[in-house]
Amino acid sequence: MTVPTSILFVCLGNICRSPLAQGVFAETAHKAGRGGDFLVDSAGTGAWHAGSQPDQRSIEVAARHGIDITAQRARKVRPDDFSRFHLILGMDATNVADLRAQAPRGTIERVRLFLDFAGGGERDVPDPYYGGREGFENVYRMIRDASEALLSKL
């Protein structure tokens, strides 16, 4: 039996971008018949929202696209995540810098910028927290495109 590739999606508070990325990537893999190939999770670099559901706007944009992320709960990145996950994908350059600063020796190469690693060029997934519905829809599209590209690479 093959061990699934484990991917941790990370943003700042784990309520907007990373839970959406977790849900979108899992759904993308499932629709491609590859759901069992991956173990996905999400976390934040901060613990402000630990235990909370994703932001209601992330839940809504996911639901509009047939994805249910309501069971997810925010959590902070833990030290053992660096050994548990094959890939740790930060949503923006600040997340990546924070993760690399925490990464134990021998694990820093697992930390990458999501859009860069997925083939979307070196750019950030913007934080839609202070924006409206359109910002969440734009982030959803970026994450969907990056998830499809990532799946094709793995």
C-alpha angles and dihedrals in degrees: 000000000000119000111238118245106252120217128185116197113204135192133155105280102005094236106096120022107017097048088049090050091049092052096041095047092047091050092046091052092045093051089050090054091249102102092119091055093071142054109199133187138155137219142168132239087230132049099218094116100031110156094015127123117247116280110286090241091057090048090051097048091047091049091050086060095045098260123126114207097160094109093060120102126199119250139168122250109267127211092246091057088077091063097034098056128062091203130027109190119194119205094220141014093261091055090050092049091049091048094048090051089057098040115115118233112287096023104074092095089065091065113087140157106261099224093041093050092044091054097256095121126255102307139118131252098235119235106249094191096110094038135079136254093292091059090055091047091051091049090049091054092048091049092046092052092045092047091054091048092046092050090052090053096050 
